[in-house]
């Protein structure tokens, strides 16, 4: 038979475990208290008996057996805590409050101790069987004397103490069990809300969120973490859908052109009018463009999946990377008639994947050269900010990007109107943004130096990275 879910919850099981441990500990403590109290009571009884015995022996030594007998009779009639048994040397009873001697052997030269049980009645008339701790000695004249003390009062006290402890432990167990049920019930409700959200997400509802109570406990922390994860998942799914739609839209035209050119090349080749090599070369160029688009999308996806854990990261000097990029792109800028310059500080240590950072820097330099008119200027800088961060920046005197569009151009497949005439897929700055995010950096777009040669105001793109840990 399957137990109700309330009894299968971890808090309830932990409650049962702690209650079991408490019961075991309480039982051990109870046993220790009982044994220690019993031992203390026995030690006290022995001390009392020994004191009474010494008193009676003193009476015997000073005044003889008759005086001792009178003392025993008097004590038997007036003091019920002690029990006595006075014997002749041959074992015949002289005076006794015991029916028989509790010792199997007659008195010897050394004292003998024993514990035995007697039958008595309490003040309410109930039959009780208390234990007695007694000692037997042999007097100088050969007589025997037994003195004992009843442990009935001590046993009654220990019984009441034990009963109280058992009742207290029972109450604690009941309260603990009730508390465990209450905690399990509350946790079941809270976990039920979490499970409902998980079930809704499994059914495809990515808008479902956990209601955070504001208590700041572990469940609230779990709820906040789950909501953050769902926000990230929803954003990722939306990005995937957008990327798929955008890829399908942007690739439709190149694929259509490729098919048309291949079809024309096939017709011309079959008619013997032209050699199809040129048409095939154009088709290959279109195929290379498609492959480049796919590779860029895959690189962006890889970087976004890294989530701050850059693949193949290493520590290197950013100045070396900037110098290599300047050497690579300076000829291309001069060929277009642009003034290309570089200002590079040394000792800019950063940690990251150099190929990805090189690709990001190459993208923004290439864009600057591509969109800057003839006669303009492009400036590459690598420096350390006052905050300690390392910054690559590329400043040009091209048309720039309107302030309202600077956040949008980093998105995938976004191309502004003034760039439609240039070749490209709209993935360059998107890849740069993904590289910065993976390296825990950021990309900043600002206005350039202003109008220059009739165009401007230009654009400044900065890649800001944290310095390498020392």
N, C-alpha and C positions, 0 to 999 in steps of 0.2 A: 504494500500500500504506500503510495507516494505522499510524503508529508506536505502540508500547506507551505507555500512559498515563504511565509513569515518565519517558519521554523528552519528553513534551509538557508537563511541569510547568514553571512559571515559574522556580523555583530552578535547575533543570537548565539551562534556556536562559540564565539569568543567569550560571551557572558557565561555560558555553561562551563567552559574550560576554567575561567577565573573563579566561578563558584565552586567547582570541584577542588581547585587548588586551595581556596579559602577553607573549604570544609576539611580538607586533609590537614592544613596548617592549624585550624582551630582544634581539631581532634588531637593533634600532637600536643598543642598547648594545654588542652584539657587533661590529657593523660599526665603531662609533666606536673601540672598543678596538683592533680590528685595524688600522684606518687610522692611529690615533695611534701604536701600537706600531711599525708599519712606518715611519712618518715619523721616529720617534725613532731607530729602528735605522739608517735611511739617514743621518740627521744625524750619528750617532755614527761610522758607517763613513766618512763624508766627513771628519770630524775626525781619525780615525785615519789615513786615507790622506794627508791634508794634513800631518800630523805626520811620517809616514814619508817623504813627498816632501821635506820641508824638511831632514830628516836626510841623505838621499842627495844633495841639491843641495849641502849643506854639505861632504860628502865630495868631490864633484866640484870645487867651488870651491877647496878647499884642496889637493887632491892629484891632480886630473886625472881623465881618462876611465878610465885603467887601474885606479886605485883604486876608482872608482865601479863598474866592471865586477866587480872582485873582491867588493865589498860586495854587489852584486846576486846574484852566484853564491852567496855565503855565505848570504844571506837566503833564496834559493830552496831551498837544501838544508836549512835549519834551521827556517824559519818558514813554515808552510803557510797561515797566515791571509791573507798578502798574495800578490799576483801581480805579476810584473814583466815589462817588455818594454823592453830598451835597444836603440836603433837608431842606425845611422850617419846622417850628414846626408842620404844618398841613400835612406834607408828600409831599408837592409839590416839584418837582425837581428844584433845582437851577442850578447846573452844574453836568453833569454826563457823564462818558464814558461807562455807562451801559444803556441798553434800559429799563430795569425794575430793581427794587430792588430784590436781591436774598433772602431777609428775608421776612417771612410771617407776622411778627409782627413789629410794629413801634419801634423806639429806646427806650430802657428802661434805668433805672439807672445803670445797670451793662452792661458790654460789652458782646456782643454775637458773636460767631464764627460760620462759616459755610463753607462748600466746595461745589462749584457748577461748572457747565460746561458752557463754552461759545463757540460760533462759530466764527472762525477766519480764516485767510489765512496765509500760510507760505510764505517766500520770493519767492518761485517758483510758487506761485499762487494756491497751493492746499488747499482745505478746511480742516481745522483741528479743533478738539474740545478739547482744553486743559482744565484742571481743574484749578480753582482759589480758593485760600484760603483767606477768607475775614473776617473782623471784623466790627461790627456796634456799634457806641457809640452815646450817647446823649450829646450835648454841653450845656454849661451853659445857653445859651439863649433859649434853647428848640430845636434848630436845630439838625438835624441828619447828621452824617457823616459815610460813608462806605469807607473803604480802603481795597483793595485786591491786591494780587500778583498772576500772572499767573504761573502755574507749567509746562508750555509747554516745556521749555528747559530741565527741569529735567526729564520730561516724555520721551523726545526724547533721552536723554542720557541713561535712563533706558532701552528704547527700543533697542538702539544699543548694550548696554551691554548684554541684554537678548539674542539678536540674535547671538552675538559673542559666548556666552556661549553655546547656543544650537548647533551652528555650530561646536564648539570645541568638544562637547560631541559626536556629530554625527561622527566626524572624528575619535575620540578615539574608538567608537563602531565599526566602519568599520575596523580600523587597528587591534583591538582586535579580531574581527571575522576572519579576514585574518590570523592573527597569530595563532589562534586556529585551523584553517583548515590546516595550514602548519605543526604545531606540531602534529596534529592528523595523517596527512599523513606520516610524518617521523616515528611516533610511530607505525603506521600500518605496515610499511615496516619492522621495527625491530621485532615487534611481529610476523609478517608473517614468518620471518626466524626461530624464536623460535617454532612456530606452525609447521613449516615444519619438524624440527628435531623431535618434539614430534610425529607427524604423521608417520615419518619414523620408529621411535622406536616402535610405535604401530603395524606397519606392519612387525616387526621382525628384522629390521636393527639396531643392537646394536652398530654398528660402527659409526653411524651418530653423529655429534658433532656440536655445535653452533660456528659460527665464531665470535670471540671476536675482537671488533674494537680497543681496547686499549684506549678508552676515559676515562675509570674509572668511568662511571656513573652507575646508578642503573641497566640498562639493561646489561651492561658488568658484573656487579656482579651477576646478575641472570644467565647470560650465563655461567660464570665460575662455579657457584654452580650447574647448570644443567649438565655441562660437568663432574664435579666431581661425581655427582650422577650416571651418565651413566657409568663412569669408574668403579665405585664400583659395579653397577649392572652387567656390563659385566664380571667383575672378579668373582662375585658371581655365575652368570650363568655358567661360565666356570668351576668354582669349583664344582658346582652341577653336571654338566655333567661328570666331571672327577671322582667325588666321586661315581656317579652311575655306570660308566664303571668299576671303580676299585672294587667296591663292587661286581658287577656281576662277574668280573674276579676272585677275591679272594675267593668268596663263591662257585664257581663252583666245585673246588676240594673237599672241605669238604662235600658238598652236595652229590657229586658222591661217596665219600668214605662211607658216612652214608648210602646211598641207597644200595651199594654193601654189606656192613656188615649186614644190615637188611635182605637183600635177602639171604645171606649165612646162617644167623641165622634161617630164616624161613625154608630153605631147610633142614638144619641139625635137626631142631626141628621136622619137619614132618617125617624125616627118623628115628627119635629116636636115632640118633648117639650122640648128645651132648645136654646139657642143654643150652637153649638160653639166660640164665641170663647174662653170661659174654659178649656175643655179644651185648645184649641190653644195658649193662653198657657202652660199648665203644660208642654205638650210642648216649647215653645220654651225654657222655663227648663231642662228636662232636657237639651236639645241644647246650650245654652250651657255647662252643667256639663261635658258630654263634650268640647266644644271646648277648654274651659279645661284639662282634664286632659291632652289631647293637646298643647296648646301648652306646658304646663309640662314634660312629658316631653321635647319637642323642645328646649326651652331648656336642660334639664339635659344632654342629649346634646351640644349645641353647646358648652357650657362644658367638659365633660369632654374633648371633642375638641381644645379650645384648648391643653391641656397646658401651662399657664403663659404662653401668649401670648393675653392678653385682647383680644378684638376692640374696636376703637374706644377704646382706652385713652387717658386724658388725666390731667394733674395738676390736682387741685382740693383745696379745703379741706373736710375731712370735717365740720367744724363747720357749714358751710352746709347740707350734706345732713341732718345731725341736726336742725337748726332747722326745715327744711322738713317733715321727718317729724313733729316735735312739733306744728307748726301744723296739720298735716293730721289727726292722730289725736286731738288733745286734745278736739275737740267730740264725737267718737264715744265717748270714754271718759266724758265728763261725761253724755252721754245715757244711758249705762248705769248711772250712779251711781257712778263710780270716781273716785278722786283721781289725776289725771295730773300729773306734774311732770317737769322736764328740767334737767339740769346739763351744760352744754356749754362746753368750753374752746375757745379760738380758736387759729388757726394750726396746725391738724392736717393738714398736706399729705400726701396719698396719691396714688398713681397707679393708675387702673383705669377700668372702664366704669361711669360713674355710674348709668345705668339699671338695670344688674344689681345693683349695690350697694343702690340704692334699693329694688328689689324684695325683696332679702334682708332689709333692715331692716324693710320694711313687713310681711313675713311674720311676723317674730318679735313685732313690736308688735301685729299683728292677733291672733296666738295669745294673747298676754298679755291683751288686752282680752276676747277670746272666753272664756277659761277662768277669769278672775278673777271671783269672785262679787260681787254688788252690795255696795257699801260698802268694797270693797278698794282697793288702790292699785297704780299702775304707774309705774315710774321709768325714764326714758331718760337715759343718760349717754354723753358722748363725751369722752375724755380721752387723754392720752399716758402710757404706762407708763414705769416707770423704765428699762426696756430700750430705750426709744425707739420701740416699736411703738405704733400707734394702735388704740384699742379703742372699739367701740360696745358698750353693754350695756343690756339691758332686764330689769328686775327686777319681779316681780309677787308678789302674795300669794295666788295661786291654789293649786290642789291640788298643784302641782309634779309632778316626774317621779321615780319611784324610782331610786336610784343604779344598780341593775342594768339598768335600761332606758334609761339616758341615751345609751349608744353605739348602741342599736338604733333609737331614734326618728329618727335621721338617715337611715336606709335608706328606700328607696322603698316607698310604699304601706303603711308600718307605722303602725298606729293603736292606741293603748293602750285598755284597756277603759273608762277613765273619759272617753274622748273619742268613743265610738261614737255618742252621742246628738247630737253637733254635726255640722254639715255640713262636708264636706271629703273630700279624696281621699288624704290621707297623703303628699302630695308637698311640702308647704311647707318643712319642715326639710331635706328631701333637696335641694331647690333651693338653700337657704341653704348647705348643705355643698358643693355643686358650685360656687357662686359663690366661696366661700372658697378652695377648692382651685385654681380658675383664677387667683385673685389671689395665690397663694402665701401665703395666710393660713390661719386655722383657726377652728373654732367650739368653744366650751367651754360645757358645761351644769353648773351648780352649784346647790346649795340656796339658796332665797331667804331673806328676812329672818326667817322663822319663822311660826308660827301667828298668824293675825290674824282677829278676828271669828269665831272658831269654825272657820276653815278654814286651810289651809297645808300644808306649810311654805313654799310658794311656789317660784319658780324664777328663776334668774338665767342668762340666755343672753348670752354675750359673743362678739362678732365681732372677732378680732384680726388686724390687717393690718400689713405692713411699711411704714415711712415712705417717701415719695418720695425718690429719689436727688437729691442736691443738685448 
